C-alpha cells in the first residue's frame, strides 16, 4: 500500500464541493463555508412584509398623523421594495432558457435597482409629508 499523504499543518482540508472545512481538535468543532447554492429562506421576507408595514403604519398614521394617501403610498413602496428583494433572492438564472427570456430580466441587479427606486420613493414621501 502507498504511504499516507503528509499531514497538513494548518488543519484545513478540501471537500468535494469546494467547501473548506476547518477542524479544531481541542474543541472538536467544525466550521465550513456557505454552500455554492444556498437555500432560500422565504420566511424572512414574509416577516419583513408584516413587521415593517406595521411599524411604518404606526409611525405615519398614528404618531405623525399623516394623511391616508401618504400612509398607503409608504406601505405600497415598502411592500414593493421587499418583493423586489425576494424576487432577486429567488432568481436562479442558470435554470432559465436565455433564448426565450431577455438577458436583463435574469439579472438580480435589475430587481435591486427597482427595490432601491421604491426605497427612494418611500424616503421622499416620508420627508415631504411626515
N, C-alpha and C positions, 0 to 999 in steps of 0.2 A: 504493500500500500504506500501511496505517496505521503510524504511528511505533511503535517498540518501547516496551513499558512501562518506566517508570523502574526502575533497579536498586535492589534492596533493600539498604540499607547494613548490615543485620545478618548477611547471609549465609544466613538461614533461608528455606526455601521450602516451600510446601504441596504435598502429593501428593494423588492422587485418593482414596486410602483414609483420609485424615485423618491420616496419619503426617507428622510433622515431620522433615525431613531437614536436616542442617547440613553444609555443605561447607566445609572448611578448605583454602584454596588453597595455603598454604605447604607443608603436609604431604601434600596430596592425599588426605585421609582423609574418609570419610563415616560419620556416625553417624545412626541412625534409631531411632525409638521402637519399643516392642514392638507386634506386630500386635494387632488387636482380638480375634482368636480364635486364641490361641497353640496350637501342637501340644502334645499330652500326651506327656511322656517317661516311659513306664511303667517303664523300666529302673531308675530310681532307687528306685521302690517295691519292686521285686524285690530290689535290692541291700540296701535297708533291712531287708527281711524276713530276709534271710540274715545280714547282719552284726550287726544289733542283737540278734537272738535268740542268735547265737553269743556275743557279748560278755556278755549277761545270763546265759546258761547258765554261762559260765566264772566270772563273778563270784558267782553264787548257789550253784551246785553245787560248784565246785572251790575257790574262795577262801573263801567264807563257810560252806561245808559245810551249806547249808540242806537241809531235808528235801525229798524228791522231790515231794510235792504242792505245796509252796510254789514250787519251781522251775518246775513245769508251769503253775501259775497265773500266774506272772510272764510266762512265754513266751506263754501264751494271751492275756493282756491286751495285751502288746506287739504281737502279731500282729493282733489286732482293732483296735488303735489305728491301725496303719499301713494296714490295709484300709479303715477309715473315711476316712482321708485320701485314699486312692486313689479311693474312691467319690465323695468331694466334688470332687476334681480332674477326674474324668472325666465328671461330670454336665453335660449340656448341656440346660438346661430349655427352651430355645426349640424343641427338636425333639420335645417330649413333649406329647401331647394332654392339655390341662388338664381336659377333661371326664371322661376315664376314670381319671385318676390324681389323688389328692388333692393340693392345692397344697403342703402342708407337706412332702410327700415329694420335691418337686422343688427344695427349698431346700438349698444347700450347708451352711447353718448347722446343720441337723439332724445331718448327718454330723460336723460339727465338735464339736457337743455330745456325741455318742456317743464320739468319739475322746477328748475330754477326760475323759469318765467312765471310760473304760478306763485312761487315764493316771493318774487319781487312785487307782483301784483298784490299779494297779501300784505306785505310790509307797507306798500304805498297806501292801501286802503286804511290800514291802522294809523299811519302817520297823518293822513288827511282828516279822518273822521273821528278818531278816538282821542 
